[in-house]
Structures are given as C-alpha cells and as structure tokens.
Amino acid sequence: MPDNDQERKFKDLLARILKSPLYKEKLSKNNLNGVGLEHIQTLPLTTKEDLRNAGAFAHLAVEMKEVAQYHESTGTTGEPSSSWFTQEDLRTGGRQLKECGVRLTADDLVLIRFPYAMSLPAFLMQQAAWQTGAGVVPASGRTVVTPYPRVLQLMERLSVTVAVGLPREFELLAETARLIGSTPSNNFPALRAICVAGELMSDKRKEHIEKLWSVPVFNMYGSTETANIATMCEYGEMHIVEQDFYVEVLQEDGAGPTAHGERGFAAITTLSHQGSPLLRYFNDDIISVEHSECACGRTGGKLEHYGRRKDRVRIGDTVLDAVDLQEAIYSLSPTPDAWKAIEQENGLHFLLDSHDYGKWSEEAVRYHLSGKLRVPVTIEIVADSRLLDRAELVKNVPSIKPVYIQKFS
Ligand SMILES: [Zn+2]
C-alpha cells in the first residue's frame, strides 16, 4: 500500500520527469492531473530498449550544471544502460545502502572491491561509509592496480572490517587465499562482514560465501539505472527502500500484476532520483514482493530476486530461473569453485570445477542436479583452466609506471 510520503513523491516525480526528452514524448498523450500511485498502471512502462534507443541524454531530467556523476553499465549484449546523478542523488544512494544490516559505524574500515570505472556501487558504498564516518579502502575490481593477492594483503595489513563487492569477487578472493595458504580466521580476524551486490545471490550461495569467510554476508539489490532498491537486514530479508522506490511485480508481457508474492517481472519507479528518474522501469528482472513484518522492526515490502529474463531456461514444461540453478549448484558438496550451465535441446549440461573435485562422484553429482532441477542433466568435471585460471588468480603483478629517468646510482 502506498503511503502519504510515497504519494507526495510520486506527484513530484510526475512533474519533474517531464523535463526529460524521453518522458516528455512518452507521456505526451497522458493527462497527469490527479494521477496517483493507484493509477500507475495507466502510465506506460519504460523498457531497457526504450532507454538504449533514446540515448544517454534522453532520461536526463536536470540541467547539466546539476550533474555530479554519469554511470554506465554494459550488459552481456554490449549495449550500455546509463544514469545521471546529482550530488543529492549520490547522498540518497548512500543513505539507501546505510539501510543494510551490516550497520556501518565510524570505527569501520571498508574495502571496496566494486569497480571504480563507470559502474555505480563503488561510489554509493563510499557515500554510505562516509555518511556513517567509516573509512574507505578503494580496491577496485577489474583493474591491474589491485590483483587478488594484493587485495588480500590490504585486508590483512589494514585490518579491514567490512569488504564489499560482487559475490564472485569473494569466491575468487577466497580461492586465491586458499592457493597462497591464508585462512580467514588467521589472516583476517578484523573482518566482521561482507556486503555484495551486482549479481544474483541465492540463499545457498550466501551460505557458501559465509562459510568461505566465516562472516555474515549481506546482499543488496539494485542497478545502474535505479541505484539500490532493496537491502538485506540482519535477518536475511531484502527490504525495499520504500521512501525511494515503488516496485511493481508484473506478468511477463507487462499487462498486469502477478498474484501477491508470485514470481513476476519488476517495474521500478524511482521516487527520489533527480538526475535520471524512471517511471515503471521494466528491467527484465524476475522478482517477487511480499509484505513483511520483520524481526528487525521493518515493515513493508520484502523482495526476492530470481534472476533475469534472458537467463530463464525452459525445458519441456519446466521453467528454471537462474536462482534455481544456483540453489542446485551451491548445494553440491564440495561446492564448485567455478561452474557453467549450457542449455541443450532436452536438458542441461554442466561444467564443474573444484579444487577438491576428487570428492565428487560423477553419478552422484548428476543425480543431485537432475533431482533438484527436474530436467535431464549431463555433467563434465573440469580439471583444467577452462572455467578458472588459478595461475592467473595468484599473479600479484600490478602494472607500474615506466621509469622515465634512470639515475646513476
Ligand atoms: Zn528485516
């Protein structure tokens, strides 16, 4: 149920959003007088394609002098999704992450492993840290400056208390740690929590990363286009930041809502964002929303994320989302260090890599996966570097500047 605060922000949004060329055009036939959240379904959806076709400036709703930062993420298709942030948007984005159950304090030293180039979460996490008084160690991913062993050294040497990044980064850092012989309890005693975002994280994957690092893991759900929509509390529930977002769950064709709590497609309306606000953004994510009265004291919508439309697999009558595959894979013992599922005509073929693969029996693994997924499964245990190049992982060679002047010494 929308509250008064959401209604007020929604009306304000409908006035502001017309400053962007995209929505001036899109809403030209709509009479917005008196339109409140209860009428939101009369307004058009915004698709990823709409944004891409319209170009980077199309959803910019403030003057360039208000812009503080531009962000862009590139999906697997190579087409960028973009967003614009004012200074206030960056502060709002930081506040959204402060809702996370990790409860940052001024005593924390937060290592940020999200990439600092173009992508959004590093900057919002930095805002969240600064707003609480915590310190930041910018250990960007996807750069030659901070290879995996160096990040581990930083975590150890600086007594980092909280580390944040893609879930995959914490799997790869743990594998690097194993390869160079360090252990979480001995080498990172100061570490108290890990926060992740940017990739799907099922319950079993969360448990796996918690086991690797012996600390709680908190998930955050958002995107470059919207900033952070939901954050995980200490009870593991993903609470929607309702002061900033109105989240609908729609049928696949966008026609109407799904039944309460059912899987459907997200349509996100940003209530606070100034730079590039979005109305009913159909982001191709599969989610469900249920009302929750959580033990943490929060009430309102809790969100679950099941994956993206493009990762949904249909085999016969069985529909599998990315989350279903993750749950099956991450309940294997040992848990794979790397994996890949390949859709086939009548089933799934899995490539699996574990440093401990000797403990797998092919037949037991196949039985486990086909039982969980209810489709025919074939598997291949990979013992080479096709899925994970461990030699590359432990290379601790940052790029260095050239020596311009060589002294006689
Ligand atoms: Zn909660």
Residues whose N, C-alpha, C, O or C-beta is under 5 A from the ligand:
A	BS01	ZN	C233 Y235 E237 C294 A295 C296 R298
